Amino acid sequence: MKKILSILILIAISFSSTSACDFCNCYLGLDPGYNKNTIGIRGQYRYATHMMPATGGMKIMHGGDETPSGVPMEELQADFVRYDLHARVYPFKKLQVIATVPFHMNTLTFMDKQESRNSVGDMTVIGMYQLFNTMTTDSSAVRHRIFAGGGVKLPTGKSEGASDADIPMSHHLYNGTGSTDYLINFSYLGKYRKFGWNADFSYKLNGESANDYKFGNTFNAVPRLFYELSLKSVKLLPHVGAAYEMGDHDAYLGNQIDETGGSVFWGTAGIDFYVGSFSLTSDVRLPMASDLGASLPEDKIWLFGSFNFHF
């Protein structure tokens, strides 16, 4: 694993590395280098828990059976680590194409058992077209920038649960969906002097896997406020905001699975650093409210960080 991570970092540095898009999580970032080609690596850490029946060897999959009353419960802990190698290029002046290849390291812990799996995830390719931009005009006025587009998520990752994992929710050990999914994206940024605001929106239309399983379509919205600070050659952008995700029910063989779907609302905060052609970004998400299906783990914290080179 250390060798793989080292290779990814070396690749990013060797191209002499903005927050690319992962619209499953809808994180575009503020990105002053939006009009440049970019290559980078982004890391995520997500911690979630779920109360499960304390019965050894029980494998509960999507939409598992309801727990009978009176059964002792234990906490299942889920640690999800993800590294994205991403690149953005401008084939034309107003058109950016963004590709993301993720690598996942997932761990489930339940009572005295722990299972971990590492794997490449589903690759995403997105095209974003600049519809409107007044950022280059008088800085004393309110300025705006709008991008819109869409893309596709390809089933390049492993999608089935680990058959040798004697632990509940073993399907969460792999992040592939086994389906080709389609994305619709919109990004807006406004600014007045040093103060700014932005919002990223996405809608994901999920296809059906070869196993006749279809994850529910999802909607994401991430609004933020930010302020631009300059310390000599370093530009800092502290930001606060929110993140909202809503998902439809999953379906198997065309039948809705009631224990899936729901919504989550996070509070977010972070700070981004820009020095010359390089940037370092961060974001922390804490759940404020959630209404999730009974078969889904509950998020406790979600951390983002990236290192990027713009050219």
C-alpha positions as CSV (number, residue, x, y, z in Angstrom):
1,M,0.0,0.0,0.0
2,K,2.8,2.4,0.9
3,K,4.4,1.8,-2.5
4,I,1.1,2.5,-4.3
5,L,0.6,5.8,-2.4
6,S,4.2,6.8,-3.1
7,I,3.8,6.2,-6.8
8,L,0.6,8.3,-7.0
9,I,2.3,11.2,-5.2
10,L,5.4,10.9,-7.4
11,I,3.2,11.0,-10.5
12,A,1.6,14.2,-9.3
13,I,4.9,15.8,-8.5
14,S,6.6,14.6,-11.7
15,F,4.2,16.6,-13.8
16,S,5.9,19.4,-12.0
17,S,-0.9,19.2,-8.9
18,T,-7.7,22.5,-7.6
19,S,-9.9,20.4,-6.4
20,A,-11.1,18.2,-9.2
21,C,-14.6,16.9,-9.3
22,D,-16.0,14.0,-7.6
23,F,-19.7,14.6,-7.9
24,C,-20.6,11.7,-5.8
25,N,-19.4,14.0,-3.1
26,C,-19.8,17.2,-5.1
27,Y,-16.6,18.9,-4.2
28,L,-15.4,21.5,-6.7
29,G,-13.6,23.9,-4.4
30,L,-13.1,27.6,-4.8
31,D,-10.1,27.3,-7.1
32,P,-8.5,30.6,-8.3
33,G,-6.6,28.5,-10.8
34,Y,-9.9,27.4,-12.5
35,N,-8.7,28.5,-16.0
36,K,-5.4,26.4,-15.9
37,N,-4.6,22.8,-16.6
38,T,-4.2,20.9,-13.3
39,I,-3.0,17.7,-12.0
40,G,-3.3,16.7,-8.3
41,I,-4.0,14.2,-5.6
42,R,-6.8,14.4,-3.2
43,G,-7.4,12.5,0.0
44,Q,-10.6,11.8,2.0
45,Y,-11.3,10.2,5.3
46,R,-14.8,9.3,6.4
47,Y,-15.8,7.7,9.6
48,A,-19.3,6.2,10.1
49,T,-21.1,3.9,12.6
50,H,-24.1,1.7,12.6
51,M,-25.8,-0.3,15.3
52,M,-26.1,-4.0,14.4
53,P,-27.5,-7.1,16.1
54,A,-24.7,-8.7,18.2
55,T,-24.9,-12.1,16.4
56,G,-21.6,-13.3,15.0
57,G,-21.2,-14.1,11.4
58,M,-24.3,-12.2,10.4
59,K,-23.9,-10.6,6.9
60,I,-26.5,-7.8,6.3
61,M,-26.4,-6.5,2.8
62,H,-28.3,-3.5,1.3
63,G,-31.8,-3.6,2.6
64,G,-31.2,-6.2,5.2
65,D,-33.9,-7.7,7.4
66,E,-35.3,-5.7,10.3
67,T,-33.8,-6.4,13.7
68,P,-36.3,-8.2,16.0
69,S,-37.0,-6.4,19.3
70,G,-35.0,-7.4,22.3
71,V,-31.9,-8.5,20.3
72,P,-28.6,-7.1,21.8
73,M,-27.0,-4.5,19.6
74,E,-23.3,-3.6,19.0
75,E,-21.7,-0.7,17.1
76,L,-20.2,-1.4,13.7
77,Q,-17.4,1.1,12.8
78,A,-16.6,2.0,9.2
79,D,-13.4,3.8,8.2
80,F,-13.3,4.9,4.6
81,V,-10.0,6.3,3.2
82,R,-9.8,7.4,-0.4
83,Y,-7.1,8.9,-2.7
84,D,-8.0,10.5,-6.0
85,L,-5.5,11.1,-8.8
86,H,-7.2,13.8,-10.9
87,A,-6.4,15.9,-13.9
88,R,-8.1,18.8,-15.6
89,V,-7.3,20.0,-19.2
90,Y,-8.7,22.7,-21.4
91,P,-9.1,21.3,-25.0
92,F,-10.8,24.6,-25.8
93,K,-10.8,28.0,-24.0
94,K,-14.1,27.7,-22.2
95,L,-14.3,23.9,-21.9
96,Q,-12.6,22.0,-19.1
97,V,-12.5,18.2,-19.0
98,I,-11.8,16.6,-15.6
99,A,-10.9,12.9,-15.0
100,T,-10.7,11.3,-11.6
101,V,-9.3,7.8,-10.7
102,P,-10.0,6.8,-7.1
103,F,-8.2,4.3,-4.9
104,H,-10.1,3.1,-1.8
105,M,-9.0,1.6,1.5
106,N,-12.0,0.5,3.6
107,T,-12.1,-1.0,7.0
108,L,-15.1,-2.5,8.9
109,T,-14.8,-3.3,12.6
110,F,-17.6,-5.2,14.5
111,M,-17.1,-6.6,18.0
112,D,-13.9,-8.7,17.8
113,K,-13.7,-8.8,14.0
114,Q,-12.0,-6.5,11.5
115,E,-11.9,-6.6,7.7
116,S,-10.0,-4.3,5.3
117,R,-10.0,-4.2,1.5
118,N,-8.0,-1.9,-0.9
119,S,-9.1,-1.4,-4.5
120,V,-9.4,1.0,-7.4
121,G,-12.8,2.6,-7.6
122,D,-15.1,3.9,-10.4
123,M,-13.4,6.4,-12.7
124,T,-15.3,9.6,-13.5
125,V,-15.0,11.9,-16.6
126,I,-16.7,15.3,-16.5
127,G,-17.0,18.2,-19.0
128,M,-17.7,21.7,-17.7
129,Y,-18.4,24.6,-20.0
130,Q,-18.0,28.3,-18.9
131,L,-21.4,30.0,-19.5
132,F,-20.6,33.3,-17.9
133,N,-17.6,35.1,-16.5
134,T,-17.1,38.7,-15.3
135,M,-14.1,37.9,-13.0
136,T,-11.7,39.8,-15.3
137,T,-13.6,43.1,-15.1
138,D,-13.5,45.9,-12.5
139,S,-12.7,44.4,-9.1
140,S,-14.8,47.0,-7.3
141,A,-18.0,45.6,-8.7
142,V,-19.8,42.3,-8.0
143,R,-18.4,39.6,-10.3
144,H,-19.8,36.2,-11.3
145,R,-18.7,33.0,-12.9
146,I,-20.9,30.1,-14.0
147,F,-19.9,26.6,-15.3
148,A,-22.4,23.9,-16.3
149,G,-21.9,20.4,-17.8
150,G,-22.1,16.7,-17.3
151,G,-20.2,13.5,-17.4
152,V,-20.1,9.8,-16.8
153,K,-19.0,7.5,-14.0
154,L,-17.6,4.2,-15.4
155,P,-17.8,0.8,-13.5
156,T,-14.1,0.3,-13.2
157,G,-14.1,-0.6,-9.5
158,K,-15.0,-3.8,-7.7
159,S,-18.7,-3.8,-6.9
160,E,-19.5,-6.9,-5.0
161,G,-19.0,-7.5,-1.3
162,A,-16.1,-9.6,0.0
163,S,-17.4,-13.2,0.0
164,D,-14.8,-14.2,2.5
165,A,-15.6,-11.4,5.0
166,D,-17.6,-12.7,8.0
167,I,-18.8,-9.3,9.0
168,P,-22.0,-7.3,8.6
169,M,-22.3,-4.9,5.7
170,S,-19.3,-6.5,3.9
171,H,-20.6,-4.8,0.7
172,H,-19.1,-1.5,2.1
173,L,-15.6,-3.0,1.7
174,Y,-15.7,-2.1,-2.0
175,N,-17.0,1.2,-3.5
176,G,-17.7,0.3,-7.1
177,T,-21.4,0.3,-8.1
178,G,-21.1,-2.0,-11.1
179,S,-23.1,0.5,-13.1
180,T,-22.6,3.2,-15.6
181,D,-23.9,6.5,-14.1
182,Y,-24.6,9.9,-15.6
183,L,-23.9,13.3,-14.0
184,I,-25.4,16.8,-14.4
185,N,-23.4,19.6,-12.8
186,F,-23.6,23.3,-12.2
187,S,-21.1,25.6,-10.4
188,Y,-21.6,29.3,-9.5
189,L,-19.1,31.7,-7.9
190,G,-19.7,35.3,-7.0
191,K,-17.2,37.8,-5.5
192,Y,-17.2,41.4,-4.2
193,R,-13.7,42.7,-3.5
194,K,-12.2,40.2,-1.1
195,F,-15.5,38.6,-0.1
196,G,-17.0,35.7,-2.1
197,W,-19.7,33.0,-2.2
198,N,-20.1,30.0,-4.4
199,A,-22.4,26.9,-4.8
200,D,-21.9,23.6,-6.5
201,F,-24.8,21.4,-7.5
202,S,-25.0,18.0,-9.1
203,Y,-27.5,15.3,-9.9
204,K,-26.4,11.7,-10.5
205,L,-28.6,9.3,-12.6
206,N,-27.5,5.8,-11.6
207,G,-27.7,2.9,-14.0
208,E,-28.4,-0.8,-13.1
209,S,-25.6,-3.2,-12.4
210,A,-25.2,-6.7,-13.9
211,N,-26.6,-8.0,-10.7
212,D,-29.9,-6.1,-11.3
213,Y,-29.2,-3.7,-8.4
214,K,-29.8,0.0,-8.9
215,F,-28.6,2.6,-6.4
216,G,-31.0,5.6,-6.0
217,N,-30.3,8.8,-7.9
218,T,-28.6,11.4,-5.8
219,F,-28.7,15.2,-5.5
220,N,-25.9,17.3,-4.0
221,A,-25.7,21.0,-3.1
222,V,-22.6,22.6,-1.5
223,P,-22.9,26.4,-0.8
224,R,-20.0,28.3,0.8
225,L,-18.8,31.8,1.9
226,F,-15.1,32.7,1.6
227,Y,-12.7,35.6,2.1
228,E,-9.4,36.2,0.3
229,L,-6.3,37.0,2.3
230,S,-2.8,37.6,1.1
231,L,0.4,37.0,3.1
232,K,3.3,38.0,0.8
233,S,3.3,35.4,-2.0
234,V,0.7,33.2,-0.3
235,K,-3.0,33.5,-1.0
236,L,-5.3,32.1,1.7
237,L,-9.0,31.4,1.3
238,P,-10.8,30.5,4.5
239,H,-14.3,29.3,3.9
240,V,-17.4,28.1,5.7
241,G,-20.6,26.5,4.4
242,A,-22.9,23.6,4.2
243,A,-23.3,20.4,2.2
244,Y,-26.6,18.6,1.5
245,E,-27.1,15.2,-0.1
246,M,-30.4,13.5,-0.9
247,G,-30.7,10.0,-2.3
248,D,-33.7,8.1,-3.7
249,H,-34.4,4.5,-2.6
250,D,-32.3,1.8,-4.1
251,A,-34.0,-1.0,-6.2
252,Y,-33.4,-4.7,-6.8
253,L,-35.1,-6.4,-9.8
254,G,-37.1,-3.3,-10.1
255,N,-38.5,-3.4,-6.6
256,Q,-37.9,-0.5,-4.2
257,I,-35.8,-1.2,-1.1
258,D,-37.4,0.8,1.7
259,E,-34.4,0.7,4.1
260,T,-32.2,2.7,1.7
261,G,-32.2,6.4,0.6
262,G,-32.5,9.5,2.7
263,S,-30.7,12.8,3.2
264,V,-27.8,14.3,5.2
265,F,-26.9,17.9,6.0
266,W,-23.4,18.8,7.0
267,G,-21.7,21.9,8.3
268,T,-18.4,22.6,6.5
269,A,-15.3,24.7,7.0
270,G,-11.7,24.8,5.7
271,I,-8.9,26.9,4.3
272,D,-7.1,26.7,0.9
273,F,-3.6,27.9,0.2
274,Y,-2.2,29.0,-3.1
275,V,1.5,29.7,-3.8
276,G,2.5,30.3,-7.4
277,S,1.5,27.2,-9.4
278,F,0.7,25.1,-6.4
279,S,-2.3,24.8,-4.1
280,L,-3.2,23.0,-0.9
281,T,-6.9,22.7,0.0
282,S,-8.8,21.4,3.0
283,D,-12.4,20.9,4.1
284,V,-14.0,19.4,7.2
285,R,-17.6,18.2,7.2
286,L,-19.6,17.4,10.4
287,P,-23.2,16.0,10.2
288,M,-25.8,18.4,11.5
289,A,-28.9,16.4,10.6
290,S,-29.7,13.2,8.8
291,D,-32.7,11.1,7.8
292,L,-31.2,7.9,6.4
293,G,-32.6,4.5,5.6
294,A,-32.2,1.9,8.3
295,S,-29.5,-0.1,6.4
296,L,-27.1,2.9,6.0
297,P,-24.3,3.8,8.4
298,E,-24.4,7.2,10.0
299,D,-21.6,9.6,9.2
300,K,-19.6,11.1,12.1
301,I,-16.9,13.1,10.3
302,W,-15.7,13.6,6.7
303,L,-12.3,15.2,5.9
304,F,-10.9,16.4,2.6
305,G,-7.4,17.5,1.5
306,S,-5.6,18.0,-1.8
307,F,-2.3,18.9,-3.3
308,N,-2.4,20.3,-6.8
309,F,-0.2,21.7,-9.6
310,H,-1.6,24.3,-12.1
311,F,0.1,25.0,-15.4
